[in-house]
Amino acid sequence: MTAPLPLSGPVRLAVDCMGGDHGPSVTLPACRAFLAAHPEAELLLVGRAEALAPAAGWARCTLVEAREVVAMDDPVEVALRKKRDSSLRVAINQVKATDGVAAAHACVSAGNTGALMAVARYVLKTLEGIDRPAIATVMPNQLDGHTTVLDLGANVDCTAEHLLQFAVMGSALVAAVEGRENPSVGLLNIGEEAIKGSDTIKRAGELLREAAAGGHLNFVGNVEGNDIFTGKAEIVVCDGFVGNVALKTAEGLASMLSSFIRQEFTRTWYSKLAALVAMPVLKHFKQRVDHRRYNGAALLGLRGLVFKSHGSADAFAFEQALNRAYDAARNRLLDRVHDRILETLQALPSDAPASDGPVAQAA
């Protein structure tokens, strides 16, 4: 399959400036740093007029007013049905195509994850051949690279067919953002053997092997939890419950290790001297496990590009989410997912479940 050519014009991102724990105090500095690093990019800054006032007059920026804000603890129903003029919803509306044209190529928000997924699915709808969107992000591995993992919380209960769709979407993401057209895919399981796991996992393995035999995927078999960090597969597929637990565990472990090292190397004069000698290695380690560098999860399977930042992200982390959205849009991730899904439909079983579309889930 021929890869789509990168966008030739400027990439426009819609930014929910009010979302997250810190709102404009984080999103605006991140946007300014992003614009400085990407002189060809444009931003649509969405939020309350008074909050966006510091950005008035910025080059390559358009201010889009939204009078409401979805709080981090707002129920999904509130975001979906009552706050129709929220910065989250208005930002998503910017990537909804009207007559084939959208105001922005991608949307970035640090807002409430459940609300973001529900509103995005309601407004944008899912791509043909996709039953459920998935959340995908990257985790560092010991090969000095990273592993893409999905789903990370959008879908707690998944069928085997959903896991196959996640694999196809993850492959498109890695191909678009990282330029690897045939990335390896592993299915997260309690063991490498095909006979292990639940009935759903075993059936998913069968579907993935069928897709691989047809040349639609580079499936390398089952992988275990530690393989996320060994780099055995470039993409690891799992349901949202398992993926979210793995993500939060990894972030907690990285934070604990950093704290432990800092405490141990400040106990005595000898440990301080050892820390001084080991400083280059420690700095590299800290950088490698810093979860802020991997911020920016893609909501895959929608008819528009939406990226989710951590709600607690600082300006550096939010800028990374902007970078990931920019790379995805510039390399036509949406077109790649669409093309790969159509190509792989013949690998899907004829008895695959019907799409439980956005309206049904939102209700």
Helices and strands as residue ranges (DSSP letters): E 12-16, H 24-37, E 42-47, H 49-52, G 53-55, E 61-65, H 76-77, I 78-82, H 87-93, E 106-109, H 113-124, E 134-140, E 146-150, H 160-178, E 184-188, H 199-213, E 218-223, H 227-230, E 235-237, H 240-264, H 269-277, H 279-289, G 291-294, E 297-300, E 305-308, H 315-330, H 333-344, G 345-347, H 358-362
